[in-house]
Amino acid sequence: MLQRSFIKWPGGKYRSLNQLLCLFPKDYGSYYEPFLGSGSVCLNVGSRRKVASDVECALVSTHTQVKNCVDKVIEELDSFDNEESAYYEIRSQFNKSSKEFTHSDAARFIYLNKCGFNGLYRRNKKGGFNVAFGKRSGNPHKDFENLRVCSSLLQPIELRNGDYADCLVDVDVGDFVYLDPPYLKESETSFTGYNSTQFGISENKKLSEFCADLDSRGVLFAVSNSNLSLIREWYKGFRIREIQAVRSISREGRSRGRCTELLITNY
């Protein structure tokens, strides 16, 4: 049985896991995932050593708190109510958090993710989380059994904060890297980012060059991205497969449903 994450995230791969996992290599050394997101892939992939990272500090810190002190996170979450006034108060507290990210901050992060609009995580140019209240019924943030299971699965995973190059500084021959970056936009209304740092055409092209370098060093890689001609051009010479994906989070609730994405590999 596949394990779902304790959060939702744009581009999350839970619904594509069966397709992805069967296309991953069977034999490799360490596993690296430098675009952690919800963590669905990392939680379910098998490996002797796993390293995961993301550029979004609050995301990595929340995973770290769930890994190290899940009971404290749960205790804090249990005190929150899924009500509009409470939501905006907790959002305000989250945006005023100190530099030291605590279990309380992790609880707020999970609460905002579960009770905010459409499961989005979005920051403005000043760094403030600005997603509106989601008006969801019940207590979606109180999925405590799942949190504890995820905490257990996170124990052997080394978590890092930084970009993909930082995460892969010690990758070696025979290791396997799965990269799930913010996709190249299919249209102007496509939602591909979650903070004030853009990952657009130049960043995606640079990533394709980085993957070519991984290949030259004997590192196995798989990268997911949009089914666009530019992506196919940049990864020409590598194996390109089409994956049928289901989108559950999109900008303003649009462009949901099934779509075709690409999985590019060097094996």
N, C-alpha and C positions, 0 to 999 in steps of 0.2 A: 504494500500500500504506500502511495506517495504521501509525503508529509507537506502540508501547506504551511506557508509562513504565518507569522503573527501580525504582519502588516500587509497592506496593499501598496503597489508601486507602479508608476507608469512603465509599461513594457514588461511587466512581470511575466514569468515564463511557466507558471504552474500548469496552465492548460496545454502547454506545448511540451511538457516534460517527457511524456512517453515517446514522442518523436525524437526529441533531442538526445535523450540518454542512450537510445539504441544506435545513434549515429556517432557517439563519442568513442574514442579508441578504447580497446579492451585492456591494453597493456601500456602503462606509463609510470613515471616516477611520482613526483609531487603534482598536486592539482592547484592551479592558480585561477582566481576569478577577480579581476580588477575593477569590475563594475557590479558591485554586490547587489544593489537594489533591494528587493524584498528578501533575497537570499534563498529563494525557492530551489534554484539549481544546486547551489552549494550544499544545502541541507540534504539533498537527495542523491548526490553523486557519491560514488564509493572511491576512496583513496586512502593510502596510508598516511599521507600528510596533505593538509588543505590550508591554503592561504587565500584570504579574501580581503578586498579593499574597496573603498569608494571615496570620491572627492568630497562628498557631503559629510562633514564631521558629525553632525547630530545623528545621522543614520548609523554610522559605524559605532558611535558612542552608545546608542540605544541597544544595538546588538550586543555590545560589550557588557552593558548593565544587565541585560536579560541573561547573558551567559554566566555572569559572576554573582548576581544577587537577585534572582528572579522573585523570591518571596517578598522582598522589600518593594519591588516594582508592582507586584500583584496587590500588596496591601494598600499602596497609594492609589492604584487604579480603582480599587473597590470603593474608595471614598468619593469618586467622581460620579456625577449624574449626567445623563444624556439629555440636557436641557439647554436651550439657547443662551440664557443668561450665564449659566455655568461654563458653557463652551467659550464664550468671549472672554470671560475672566481667566480661564485656564490658558487661552491663547495669549493673553496679555502677560501672564506670568511666564510662559514659555519664552516670549520675546525679550523678557527682562532678565533671563537667566544669567548667572555669572559665568566666568570662563571655565570653572570646574563643573563638568557635566555629571550630575548625580543620578541616583535611581529615581528621584522625583522628576527630573527632566525627562528621563526615559519614559516614565508613566505618562507625562503630558504629551510627549511625542506620539506614543501609541494611541492615546485618547483622541488627539486631534486627527490622526490618520483614520481612525475608525469612525469618528463622529462628524468629521468635516465633509464638505460637499464632494461627492463623486470619488472619494478616496484619493484626492489630489494632494501632492506636497509641492507647494510653490512658495518661493520667497521673492520679495520685491528687491529693487536695486539697493536698498539700504540693509538688506539682509533679514527683514522681518517676515515671518510666516503670515500669510494674508488670505488663506482659504476660508470661505464662509461656512457657517453652520450647515450641516447636511440634512437635518430633519429626518434622520433615520429612526425607526421604531426600536424599542427594546434597549438593550445595553450591549451593543456590538463590541465595546471595549473590554468586556468582562469574559473573554474566552480564555479562562485561566488554565484549563487542562492543556490546551494547545500551546500556551506560553511555556509551560513546564516541559513539554516534550521538545519544543524548540531549544530551550535552555540546555537540555541534555545533549541534543545533537550539535550544539555550538561548542561544546567542551573541547573537542580536538582541533577546532578551527582557529588558526592564527589570524586575528583581525588587525588590519592596518588602515590608516587614514592617509589618503593621498591620491594622486592620479595614477594611471595605469603603469607609467614608467617607474614610479616609486614602488608600486606593488611588485613589479617584476624584476627588481634590481638583482635578485639572487636566483632567478630562474636558470635552469641548467639543461643540458642535453637530455632528451628523453622525458622531460616534464611535459605536462599538458596544460594549456591556457585556454579558458573559455572567455570570450569577450562579448559583452552585450551592451554596447555604448548607446547613448541617445542617438536614435536613428537619423539618417539623412531625411530631411522633410520631403514628404510626398506632395504637400501643398502648403500654402501659407497658413492654413488653419490647423495643421497637424501639431499636436502637443508632443514635444520631444525633450523638454528640459524641466528641471525642478528647482533651479536656483538662478542666481543672477549671472552665472558663468555660462556662456553660450558654447554649444558643441555643434558647429555647423559644417559647412562644406570643407573648409580648410582643415578643421580638426579631424573630420572623418577621413580625408585623404591622407593626412599625416599618420593616422592609425593604420591605414592600409600599408603604408611604407614601413611602419614599425612591425607589422605582421610579416612582411617580406624579410625583414631582418631576423625575426624569430626563426623563420624557416631556414635561413642560411646558417643559423647556429644550432640546428638540429632539435629545435623545440617544436612540439606538436601544438597546433592551434585550431580553434573553431571560433568563428565570429558571426554573430547575427546582425542583420541590417535590413533595410527596406529593399523591396524588389524594384530597383531602379537601374537604368542603364549606366549611370555613373558608377555605382557600386560594382556592377559586373565588369566595367572597364578597368577600374582600379585593381580588382582582384583577378584579372585575366591571368590564366596559367594555373590557378588553383581550382580545386573542385567546388562547384557551386550547385547546391541543392535547393529546391523550393520546399518550404515548410508551410503548412496550413495552420495559421494562428487565429486565436480569438481575442479580440481587444475588449477589455472591460473598463478601461479608463481612457478618456479622451477629453480634449479641450471642449468645454461647454457641453459635454455629453454627446458630441457628435462623432461620426465615423466609427461607431461601435460595430461589432459583429466579426464575421470571418474575413480574413485577408491572407494574401500570400506574402511571406517573408523569405529571406535568403539565409542559408547557412553555408558559410564558406570555410573550407578546411584544407589543410596541406597534407592530408593522409588519405 
